[in-house]
């Protein structure tokens, strides 16, 4: 599971860690508030692409 956090600090990854049995990969976007997709679309896209490329990697 990928947790992308912003202004809330580790809140997102801590919350997702409570509802999954698997590993949580956390990415923190500095200088971003509640709307990561609007405020930092390039950083969000990079985080998602990095995560998805590593999911099924050998």
SVG drawing of the C-alpha trace seen along z (x, -y; Angstrom):
<svg xmlns="http://www.w3.org/2000/svg" viewBox="-9 -24 23 36">
<polyline fill="none" stroke="black" stroke-width="0.4" points="0.0,0.0 1.2,-3.5 0.6,-6.3 1.2,-9.8 1.2,-12.3 1.6,-16.0 0.9,-18.7 -0.4,-16.1 3.0,-14.5 3.0,-10.7 -0.8,-10.7 -1.7,-9.1 0.8,-6.2 0.0,-5.5 -3.7,-5.4 -3.3,-3.1 -1.0,-0.9 -4.0,-0.2 -6.1,1.2 -3.7,3.3 -1.9,6.5 0.7,5.7 3.6,3.3 2.9,-0.4 5.3,-2.5 5.2,-6.1 6.0,-9.2 5.9,-12.6 5.4,-15.6 6.9,-18.7 5.2,-22.0 1.9,-20.5 -1.5,-20.8 -4.6,-18.7 -4.7,-18.7 -1.6,-16.9 -2.9,-16.2 -3.5,-20.0 -0.6,-21.4 2.2,-19.0 1.0,-16.9 4.5,-16.1 5.7,-14.9 2.6,-12.9 2.9,-11.3 6.6,-10.5 5.7,-8.8 3.0,-6.7 5.2,-5.7 8.1,-4.8 5.7,-2.7 4.0,-0.9 7.3,-0.1 8.5,1.6 5.4,3.6 6.1,6.6 9.8,6.0 12.0,9.1"/>
</svg>
